[in-house]
Amino acid sequence: MPERVLRAEIEAECAVREVHRYRGPLCDDDRADREYALSHLARANKILAAHHPQLVIGARRGH
């Protein structure tokens, strides 16, 4: 597996953990941080999907 794909998988897993830190009613700053983590997840998933569609990691992983 190419290094960029492995790096994207790690980034996606970290982004999912970050997204899960923000639950319940969120203040504006927390909402912005959650959206930032979701954008990192989307970027990493774009790389993963290009390599193989089954590598895509959902934000609900771990539930």
Jmol script that loads the backbone (N, CA, C; Angstrom):
load data "model"
ATOM      1  N   MET A   1       0.854  -1.168   0.000  1.00  0.00           N
ATOM      2  CA  MET A   1       0.000   0.000   0.000  1.00  0.00           C
ATOM      3  C   MET A   1       0.905   1.239   0.000  1.00  0.00           C
ATOM      4  N   PRO A   2       0.594   2.209  -0.833  1.00  0.00           N
ATOM      5  CA  PRO A   2       1.414   3.424  -0.896  1.00  0.00           C
ATOM      6  C   PRO A   2       1.418   4.192   0.431  1.00  0.00           C
ATOM      7  N   GLU A   3       2.517   4.872   0.668  1.00  0.00           N
ATOM      8  CA  GLU A   3       2.674   5.613   1.926  1.00  0.00           C
ATOM      9  C   GLU A   3       1.583   6.675   2.104  1.00  0.00           C
ATOM     10  N   ARG A   4       1.207   7.359   1.031  1.00  0.00           N
ATOM     11  CA  ARG A   4       0.182   8.404   1.146  1.00  0.00           C
ATOM     12  C   ARG A   4      -1.164   7.833   1.563  1.00  0.00           C
ATOM     13  N   VAL A   5      -1.439   6.592   1.178  1.00  0.00           N
ATOM     14  CA  VAL A   5      -2.686   5.939   1.573  1.00  0.00           C
ATOM     15  C   VAL A   5      -2.628   5.564   3.056  1.00  0.00           C
ATOM     16  N   LEU A   6      -1.505   5.057   3.495  1.00  0.00           N
ATOM     17  CA  LEU A   6      -1.340   4.733   4.909  1.00  0.00           C
ATOM     18  C   LEU A   6      -1.437   5.996   5.769  1.00  0.00           C
ATOM     19  N   ARG A   7      -0.823   7.074   5.309  1.00  0.00           N
ATOM     20  CA  ARG A   7      -0.886   8.343   6.027  1.00  0.00           C
ATOM     21  C   ARG A   7      -2.332   8.851   6.089  1.00  0.00           C
ATOM     22  N   ALA A   8      -3.064   8.695   4.989  1.00  0.00           N
ATOM     23  CA  ALA A   8      -4.466   9.126   4.947  1.00  0.00           C
ATOM     24  C   ALA A   8      -5.316   8.301   5.908  1.00  0.00           C
ATOM     25  N   GLU A   9      -5.012   7.014   6.028  1.00  0.00           N
ATOM     26  CA  GLU A   9      -5.762   6.169   6.957  1.00  0.00           C
ATOM     27  C   GLU A   9      -5.536   6.617   8.404  1.00  0.00           C
ATOM     28  N   ILE A  10      -4.312   6.935   8.734  1.00  0.00           N
ATOM     29  CA  ILE A  10      -3.996   7.420  10.081  1.00  0.00           C
ATOM     30  C   ILE A  10      -4.686   8.757  10.333  1.00  0.00           C
ATOM     31  N   GLU A  11      -4.631   9.655   9.366  1.00  0.00           N
ATOM     32  CA  GLU A  11      -5.287  10.957   9.509  1.00  0.00           C
ATOM     33  C   GLU A  11      -6.799  10.802   9.674  1.00  0.00           C
ATOM     34  N   ALA A  12      -7.388   9.874   8.943  1.00  0.00           N
ATOM     35  CA  ALA A  12      -8.831   9.639   9.048  1.00  0.00           C
ATOM     36  C   ALA A  12      -9.192   9.123  10.431  1.00  0.00           C
ATOM     37  N   GLU A  13      -8.420   8.190  10.937  1.00  0.00           N
ATOM     38  CA  GLU A  13      -8.686   7.644  12.279  1.00  0.00           C
ATOM     39  C   GLU A  13      -8.565   8.742  13.343  1.00  0.00           C
ATOM     40  N   CYS A  14      -7.561   9.588  13.220  1.00  0.00           N
ATOM     41  CA  CYS A  14      -7.394  10.694  14.174  1.00  0.00           C
ATOM     42  C   CYS A  14      -8.548  11.677  14.068  1.00  0.00           C
ATOM     43  N   ALA A  15      -8.984  11.956  12.861  1.00  0.00           N
ATOM     44  CA  ALA A  15     -10.103  12.883  12.664  1.00  0.00           C
ATOM     45  C   ALA A  15     -11.385  12.322  13.280  1.00  0.00           C
ATOM     46  N   VAL A  16     -11.608  11.028  13.154  1.00  0.00           N
ATOM     47  CA  VAL A  16     -12.798  10.406  13.753  1.00  0.00           C
ATOM     48  C   VAL A  16     -12.752  10.558  15.267  1.00  0.00           C
ATOM     49  N   ARG A  17     -11.605  10.305  15.866  1.00  0.00           N
ATOM     50  CA  ARG A  17     -11.477  10.474  17.320  1.00  0.00           C
ATOM     51  C   ARG A  17     -11.761  11.919  17.723  1.00  0.00           C
ATOM     52  N   GLU A  18     -11.268  12.866  16.929  1.00  0.00           N
ATOM     53  CA  GLU A  18     -11.483  14.276  17.219  1.00  0.00           C
ATOM     54  C   GLU A  18     -12.972  14.631  17.100  1.00  0.00           C
ATOM     55  N   VAL A  19     -13.628  14.124  16.087  1.00  0.00           N
ATOM     56  CA  VAL A  19     -15.064  14.385  15.904  1.00  0.00           C
ATOM     57  C   VAL A  19     -15.845  13.875  17.107  1.00  0.00           C
ATOM     58  N   HIS A  20     -15.466  12.722  17.632  1.00  0.00           N
ATOM     59  CA  HIS A  20     -16.182  12.118  18.758  1.00  0.00           C
ATOM     60  C   HIS A  20     -15.974  12.872  20.067  1.00  0.00           C
ATOM     61  N   ARG A  21     -14.981  13.746  20.124  1.00  0.00           N
ATOM     62  CA  ARG A  21     -14.765  14.543  21.336  1.00  0.00           C
ATOM     63  C   ARG A  21     -15.870  15.572  21.530  1.00  0.00           C
ATOM     64  N   TYR A  22     -16.517  15.948  20.441  1.00  0.00           N
ATOM     65  CA  TYR A  22     -17.527  17.006  20.489  1.00  0.00           C
ATOM     66  C   TYR A  22     -18.919  16.400  20.393  1.00  0.00           C
ATOM     67  N   ARG A  23     -19.622  16.386  21.511  1.00  0.00           N
ATOM     68  CA  ARG A  23     -20.972  15.819  21.590  1.00  0.00           C
ATOM     69  C   ARG A  23     -21.895  16.811  22.277  1.00  0.00           C
ATOM     70  N   GLY A  24     -23.164  16.594  22.082  1.00  0.00           N
ATOM     71  CA  GLY A  24     -24.155  17.410  22.767  1.00  0.00           C
ATOM     72  C   GLY A  24     -24.208  18.821  22.221  1.00  0.00           C
ATOM     73  N   PRO A  25     -24.813  19.709  22.971  1.00  0.00           N
ATOM     74  CA  PRO A  25     -24.873  21.108  22.531  1.00  0.00           C
ATOM     75  C   PRO A  25     -23.459  21.690  22.441  1.00  0.00           C
ATOM     76  N   LEU A  26     -23.164  22.287  21.317  1.00  0.00           N
ATOM     77  CA  LEU A  26     -21.817  22.801  21.091  1.00  0.00           C
ATOM     78  C   LEU A  26     -21.821  24.317  21.007  1.00  0.00           C
ATOM     79  N   CYS A  27     -20.810  24.922  21.604  1.00  0.00           N
ATOM     80  CA  CYS A  27     -20.627  26.367  21.427  1.00  0.00           C
ATOM     81  C   CYS A  27     -20.043  26.583  20.025  1.00  0.00           C
ATOM     82  N   ASP A  28     -19.962  27.813  19.618  1.00  0.00           N
ATOM     83  CA  ASP A  28     -19.476  28.120  18.272  1.00  0.00           C
ATOM     84  C   ASP A  28     -18.057  27.612  18.034  1.00  0.00           C
ATOM     85  N   ASP A  29     -17.183  27.761  19.028  1.00  0.00           N
ATOM     86  CA  ASP A  29     -15.802  27.295  18.874  1.00  0.00           C
ATOM     87  C   ASP A  29     -15.736  25.778  18.725  1.00  0.00           C
ATOM     88  N   ASP A  30     -16.497  25.055  19.552  1.00  0.00           N
ATOM     89  CA  ASP A  30     -16.512  23.590  19.458  1.00  0.00           C
ATOM     90  C   ASP A  30     -17.088  23.131  18.129  1.00  0.00           C
ATOM     91  N   ARG A  31     -18.123  23.816  17.673  1.00  0.00           N
ATOM     92  CA  ARG A  31     -18.730  23.462  16.395  1.00  0.00           C
ATOM     93  C   ARG A  31     -17.717  23.669  15.263  1.00  0.00           C
ATOM     94  N   ALA A  32     -16.960  24.752  15.327  1.00  0.00           N
ATOM     95  CA  ALA A  32     -15.931  25.021  14.320  1.00  0.00           C
ATOM     96  C   ALA A  32     -14.833  23.960  14.364  1.00  0.00           C
ATOM     97  N   ASP A  33     -14.418  23.559  15.565  1.00  0.00           N
ATOM     98  CA  ASP A  33     -13.397  22.513  15.698  1.00  0.00           C
ATOM     99  C   ASP A  33     -13.898  21.182  15.142  1.00  0.00           C
ATOM    100  N   ARG A  34     -15.161  20.877  15.392  1.00  0.00           N
ATOM    101  CA  ARG A  34     -15.743  19.628  14.881  1.00  0.00           C
ATOM    102  C   ARG A  34     -15.799  19.653  13.350  1.00  0.00           C
ATOM    103  N   GLU A  35     -16.191  20.778  12.789  1.00  0.00           N
ATOM    104  CA  GLU A  35     -16.237  20.913  11.332  1.00  0.00           C
ATOM    105  C   GLU A  35     -14.838  20.806  10.725  1.00  0.00           C
ATOM    106  N   TYR A  36     -13.854  21.348  11.425  1.00  0.00           N
ATOM    107  CA  TYR A  36     -12.468  21.251  10.969  1.00  0.00           C
ATOM    108  C   TYR A  36     -12.025  19.785  10.929  1.00  0.00           C
ATOM    109  N   ALA A  37     -12.362  19.035  11.981  1.00  0.00           N
ATOM    110  CA  ALA A  37     -12.023  17.607  12.019  1.00  0.00           C
ATOM    111  C   ALA A  37     -12.757  16.855  10.910  1.00  0.00           C
ATOM    112  N   LEU A  38     -14.012  17.208  10.664  1.00  0.00           N
ATOM    113  CA  LEU A  38     -14.764  16.555   9.587  1.00  0.00           C
ATOM    114  C   LEU A  38     -14.145  16.852   8.223  1.00  0.00           C
ATOM    115  N   SER A  39     -13.609  18.045   8.047  1.00  0.00           N
ATOM    116  CA  SER A  39     -12.970  18.362   6.770  1.00  0.00           C
ATOM    117  C   SER A  39     -11.685  17.549   6.583  1.00  0.00           C
ATOM    118  N   HIS A  40     -10.953  17.324   7.669  1.00  0.00           N
ATOM    119  CA  HIS A  40      -9.765  16.467   7.594  1.00  0.00           C
ATOM    120  C   HIS A  40     -10.167  15.039   7.248  1.00  0.00           C
ATOM    121  N   LEU A  41     -11.243  14.578   7.837  1.00  0.00           N
ATOM    122  CA  LEU A  41     -11.740  13.232   7.537  1.00  0.00           C
ATOM    123  C   LEU A  41     -12.124  13.135   6.057  1.00  0.00           C
ATOM    124  N   ALA A  42     -12.814  14.128   5.548  1.00  0.00           N
ATOM    125  CA  ALA A  42     -13.228  14.111   4.142  1.00  0.00           C
ATOM    126  C   ALA A  42     -12.018  14.100   3.201  1.00  0.00           C
ATOM    127  N   ARG A  43     -11.022  14.909   3.545  1.00  0.00           N
ATOM    128  CA  ARG A  43      -9.807  14.963   2.723  1.00  0.00           C
ATOM    129  C   ARG A  43      -9.085  13.612   2.721  1.00  0.00           C
ATOM    130  N   ALA A  44      -8.965  13.000   3.888  1.00  0.00           N
ATOM    131  CA  ALA A  44      -8.305  11.701   3.985  1.00  0.00           C
ATOM    132  C   ALA A  44      -9.122  10.638   3.245  1.00  0.00           C
ATOM    133  N   ASN A  45     -10.439  10.690   3.374  1.00  0.00           N
ATOM    134  CA  ASN A  45     -11.292   9.715   2.705  1.00  0.00           C
ATOM    135  C   ASN A  45     -11.213   9.825   1.189  1.00  0.00           C
ATOM    136  N   LYS A  46     -10.969  11.009   0.694  1.00  0.00           N
ATOM    137  CA  LYS A  46     -10.826  11.197  -0.749  1.00  0.00           C
ATOM    138  C   LYS A  46      -9.627  10.396  -1.265  1.00  0.00           C
ATOM    139  N   ILE A  47      -8.544  10.427  -0.523  1.00  0.00           N
ATOM    140  CA  ILE A  47      -7.350   9.667  -0.893  1.00  0.00           C
ATOM    141  C   ILE A  47      -7.615   8.171  -0.758  1.00  0.00           C
ATOM    142  N   LEU A  48      -8.264   7.782   0.354  1.00  0.00           N
ATOM    143  CA  LEU A  48      -8.551   6.364   0.575  1.00  0.00           C
ATOM    144  C   LEU A  48      -9.482   5.813  -0.500  1.00  0.00           C
ATOM    145  N   ALA A  49     -10.506   6.563  -0.856  1.00  0.00           N
ATOM    146  CA  ALA A  49     -11.465   6.112  -1.861  1.00  0.00           C
ATOM    147  C   ALA A  49     -10.807   5.977  -3.235  1.00  0.00           C
ATOM    148  N   ALA A  50      -9.868   6.849  -3.539  1.00  0.00           N
ATOM    149  CA  ALA A  50      -9.168   6.765  -4.819  1.00  0.00           C
ATOM    150  C   ALA A  50      -8.347   5.484  -4.899  1.00  0.00           C
ATOM    151  N   HIS A  51      -7.823   5.047  -3.761  1.00  0.00           N
ATOM    152  CA  HIS A  51      -7.037   3.809  -3.741  1.00  0.00           C
ATOM    153  C   HIS A  51      -7.953   2.589  -3.756  1.00  0.00           C
ATOM    154  N   HIS A  52      -8.962   2.593  -2.891  1.00  0.00           N
ATOM    155  CA  HIS A  52      -9.941   1.500  -2.849  1.00  0.00           C
ATOM    156  C   HIS A  52     -11.165   1.983  -2.071  1.00  0.00           C
ATOM    157  N   PRO A  53     -12.342   1.948  -2.681  1.00  0.00           N
ATOM    158  CA  PRO A  53     -13.555   2.479  -2.041  1.00  0.00           C
ATOM    159  C   PRO A  53     -13.888   1.878  -0.672  1.00  0.00           C
ATOM    160  N   GLN A  54     -13.470   0.665  -0.410  1.00  0.00           N
ATOM    161  CA  GLN A  54     -13.789   0.043   0.877  1.00  0.00           C
ATOM    162  C   GLN A  54     -12.917   0.548   2.018  1.00  0.00           C
ATOM    163  N   LEU A  55     -11.937   1.369   1.727  1.00  0.00           N
ATOM    164  CA  LEU A  55     -11.071   1.922   2.773  1.00  0.00           C
ATOM    165  C   LEU A  55     -11.654   3.161   3.426  1.00  0.00           C
ATOM    166  N   VAL A  56     -12.709   3.712   2.859  1.00  0.00           N
ATOM    167  CA  VAL A  56     -13.312   4.936   3.391  1.00  0.00           C
ATOM    168  C   VAL A  56     -13.758   4.708   4.834  1.00  0.00           C
ATOM    169  N   ILE A  57     -13.471   5.681   5.689  1.00  0.00           N
ATOM    170  CA  ILE A  57     -13.768   5.607   7.120  1.00  0.00           C
ATOM    171  C   ILE A  57     -14.875   6.597   7.451  1.00  0.00           C
ATOM    172  N   GLY A  58     -15.956   6.099   8.034  1.00  0.00           N
ATOM    173  CA  GLY A  58     -17.078   6.961   8.386  1.00  0.00           C
ATOM    174  C   GLY A  58     -16.849   7.639   9.727  1.00  0.00           C
ATOM    175  N   ALA A  59     -17.520   8.756   9.922  1.00  0.00           N
ATOM    176  CA  ALA A  59     -17.387   9.503  11.177  1.00  0.00           C
ATOM    177  C   ALA A  59     -17.983   8.732  12.351  1.00  0.00           C
ATOM    178  N   ARG A  60     -18.806   7.741  12.108  1.00  0.00           N
ATOM    179  CA  ARG A  60     -19.436   6.981  13.184  1.00  0.00           C
ATOM    180  C   ARG A  60     -18.641   5.728  13.545  1.00  0.00           C
ATOM    181  N   ARG A  61     -17.486   5.552  12.989  1.00  0.00           N
ATOM    182  CA  ARG A  61     -16.667   4.366  13.279  1.00  0.00           C
ATOM    183  C   ARG A  61     -16.406   4.279  14.792  1.00  0.00           C
ATOM    184  N   GLY A  62     -16.475   3.095  15.321  1.00  0.00           N
ATOM    185  CA  GLY A  62     -16.222   2.900  16.734  1.00  0.00           C
ATOM    186  C   GLY A  62     -17.495   2.862  17.562  1.00  0.00           C
ATOM    187  N   HIS A  63     -18.645   3.086  16.941  1.00  0.00           N
ATOM    188  CA  HIS A  63     -19.922   3.011  17.663  1.00  0.00           C
ATOM    189  C   HIS A  63     -20.526   1.648  17.527  1.00  0.00           C
TER     190      HIS A  63
END
end "model"
wireframe off; spacefill off
backbone 0.3
color backbone group
